[in-house]
Amino acid sequence: MKLSTHVFQRISDQGMPIISVDNPQASLELSLFGGHVLSYMPKRDNRQRLWMSPKAVMDGSKAIRGGIPVCWPWFGAAAEPAHGFVRDQMWQVLRVDDDNDLTRIQLQPEFSHLAGGGQLELMLELLIGEQLTLNLVTHNRQSKSLRFGGALHSYFRVKHIDQVVVDGLSGAYMDKVANRLVEETPSPYVITQETDRIQLNAVSDVHIREAGQQTAIGFSGHDSIVVWNPWQDKSAQMGDMTTDGYQQMLCIEAAITQGIELAPGHSHTLTQIIR
Ligand SMILES: O=P(O)(O)OC[C@H]1O[C@H](O)[C@H](O)[C@@H](O)[C@@H]1O
């Protein structure tokens, strides 16, 4: 089914609605299960930016391992289920438009509410062109303030984790692998073991550098940046990852881990830009 000049919708072999974008600047795939970006490839270099696990479950029975899961209205184990409740529900398309080199898609989950009855409205906007911009907009329609968190939990594809250097992170981080001990960001920033860090200095630009290529990631509206690689043992334990899967991926996540208090009638936008 054609949604616009550059946007099509189809049903996958596993029965999930998939949106495909192919415009003069880039191609992208998006699953309406989770409002989940599956792939993004700018045409200037035809390099896939996102990693998808070969064992990812794509039938809607659990969140997809890879691409860009949307974690909301909390991050991690702040409440149950982990990472909130929108990454494993169906979303719907609100709006699609093409403007030559840029395609805009807006979508929302079928329901969004907080425990305790609070209503927050969520909308994800994708701007697909020579870069990919994700705007995750939270709106408080209640007459009281509400607190929320979340993340754009992007899985970046790397040639090999051993060769990756992450540039741009600084300051203190909370080490989730070591009892939330607060440590100073290393330099150079290389990944040599299981890594699960909440970088508390919310910088606005990070680069993943490898021989012959780099991926630039921009952030705004975040209070932290999460860096995650499960390494070998954890990968082997996860049903939806191959034992060596950790070698080709690195999560660098635009995150709200400390929580944001949203006043009545106000909106907040969490942005990640991938180049
Ligand atoms: O397995 P998931 O629920 O998708 O979570 C995957 C990972 O997400 C984040 O990066 C967290 O910091 C990790 O602690 C967690 O293991």
The ligand as an SDF file (V2000), in Angstrom:
LIG
                    3D

 16 16  0  0  0  0  0  0  0  0999 V2000
   17.2490   -6.5870   27.2320 O   0  0  0  0  0  0  0  0  0  0  0  0
   16.6160   -5.2100   27.2270 P   0  0  0  0  0  0  0  0  0  0  0  0
   15.4610   -5.0680   28.1520 O   0  0  0  0  0  0  0  0  0  0  0  0
   16.2630   -4.8030   25.8080 O   0  0  0  0  0  0  0  0  0  0  0  0
   17.7130   -4.1930   27.7210 O   0  0  0  0  0  0  0  0  0  0  0  0
   18.9450   -4.0870   27.1020 C   0  0  0  0  0  0  0  0  0  0  0  0
   19.8290   -3.1000   27.8600 C   0  0  0  0  0  0  0  0  0  0  0  0
   19.2600   -1.8160   27.7510 O   0  0  0  0  0  0  0  0  0  0  0  0
   19.9960   -0.7250   28.3390 C   0  0  0  0  0  0  0  0  0  0  0  0
   21.1020   -0.4030   27.6030 O   0  0  0  0  0  0  0  0  0  0  0  0
   20.3400   -0.9860   29.8000 C   0  0  0  0  0  0  0  0  0  0  0  0
   21.2290   -0.0340   30.3160 O   0  0  0  0  0  0  0  0  0  0  0  0
   20.8760   -2.3800   29.9880 C   0  0  0  0  0  0  0  0  0  0  0  0
   20.9950   -2.6360   31.3900 O   0  0  0  0  0  0  0  0  0  0  0  0
   19.9990   -3.4260   29.3360 C   0  0  0  0  0  0  0  0  0  0  0  0
   20.5560   -4.7080   29.5230 O   0  0  0  0  0  0  0  0  0  0  0  0
  1  2  2  0
  2  3  1  0
  2  4  1  0
  2  5  1  0
  5  6  1  0
  6  7  1  0
  7  8  1  0
  7 15  1  0
  8  9  1  0
  9 10  1  0
  9 11  1  0
 11 12  1  0
 11 13  1  0
 13 14  1  0
 13 15  1  0
 15 16  1  0
M  END
$$$$
